[in-house]
Amino acid sequence: MKRTHKCGELRPDNKDEKVILSGWIKSRRDLGGLIFLDLRDRSGFVQVNIEPDAGEELMNLGNSLREEWVISVEGTVRCRPENMVNKKVATGGVEVVVSDLKIENKARPMPFNLDDDKVNVEMRLRYRYLDFRRRIRQWYRRHTKLTAKAHADPLLDPGNSWVSRLTFEPKAAVA
């Protein structure tokens, strides 16, 4: 399956559209036959529903899914009822009802939850590559890059000349 949309770009304007999404499972909730997945990619995340009338094979596949697995889903965008809209999230007004699902890659369980701010430092340092995926770390990296760019851009402007000069200072004589 080749994706047609990114997870974070779906809005109520996309109602009744057939979409193909790919991403990581951020969370999974099973409410007695109805499976909810938060599917995320770089652009954000969207709620994906696997309903019982989708078929036994799809429900069994949905029951086997775990966090951080990479999946592709095909489904229809549906607007959420007015009392269930999550205004804190850009995609909180829509959900995708799954008609087809493919597991792209499985993952081992995470040693800690990336959204948990109370993970001890030793654990974060041991799994430093995972720590870099935390939202605050991404914010710091993005803003460090933007700050460096803001300082470098005026120096790289074609109207400016940049002269670098090496200076050498003699060392004091050793007696």
Buried (B, 14 or more C-beta within 10 A) or exposed (E): BEBEBBBBBBBBEBEEBEBBBBBBBBBBEEEEEEBBBBBBBEBBBBBBBBBEEBEEEBBEBBEEBEBBBBBBBBBBBBBBEEEEBEEEBBBBBBBBBBBBBEBEEEEEEEEBEBEEEEBEEEEBEEBEEBBEEBEEBEEEEEEEEEEEEEEEEEEEEEEEEEEEEEEEEEEEEEE
